[in-house]
Amino acid sequence: RRAAGRLVAPWLRMWDVASSARVDSFAAISEHVRRRIGRYYHRDAEVIYPPVDDVLFEAPLPRGGGDYFLSVGAAAPNKRLDLTIEAFRRLGLPLVVVGAGAGAERLRRLAPPNVSFFGWSTDEDLIALYQRARALVFPGYDDFGLTPLEAAALGRPTIAFAGGGALETVVSHRAGSGATGVLFDAQTADGLVAGVREFLEVESEFDPVRLRAHAARFARRECRERLADFLAQSGQGKAVRRC
């Protein structure tokens, strides 16, 4: 499969770039993706952020601190769950992992006693898990990264790798007002350990009301309005009614 992939990849890239010329308008889920569209297709794109589910804004905000750190998402390589588990092995702090995937069982077997696995949860259970967490841990490199905004909508900050879409959804406490989390620079276990320790020093600075206000900028109504405007400007007026 690798050999076949190397043979056909150049042709597929040329076809992809050539076919992009027939696209009327591009939409991107983040500025990070918008820059990549410009780099490869030499076209601009409208950024339309994916929405945070409205039900999260209806849940009560937590009072007081949480009991554990939280990881949410599929056990895919880019999510770097392996990095998270190794970091918390060193820290010895409680970590709850929500999600599943091809590598989840192997990671479960290797995890220390302070790491608990929940598999996939119902919406109600996931909301409760967010509310009882101290912070979300997000060490992956994503095009957007919705879970930091889900955490913020429920009043919880995020400790995230400073790369990809997280730079648009997490406001570092070093930036001053409006902080929603801590960003760490090195995508390694050492980097995450440093990020968690930095968070422990500033944990009291994160206000649940302010966190929810930040997430509201990515609410479904905002996405719907931007999508409707994009479709109207692209000449797809009939599609606006289906937004």
Salt bridges, closest charged atoms under 4 A:
GLU31 OE1 - ARG34 NH1 3.28
ASP44 OD1 - ARG34 NH2 2.90
GLU46 OE2 - ARG226 NH2 3.31
ASP82 OD1 - ARG80 NE 3.14
GLU86 OE1 - ARG89 NE 3.25
GLU86 OE2 - ARG90 NE 3.05
GLU105 OE1 - ARG108 NE 3.57
ASP142 OD2 - LYS79 NZ 2.72
ASP143 OD1 - HIS32 NE2 3.97
ASP143 OD1 - ARG36 NH1 3.16
ASP190 OD1 - ARG90 NH1 2.26
GLU198 OE2 - HIS173 NE2 2.56
GLU198 OE1 - ARG174 NH2 2.90
GLU203 OE1 - ARG134 NH2 2.77
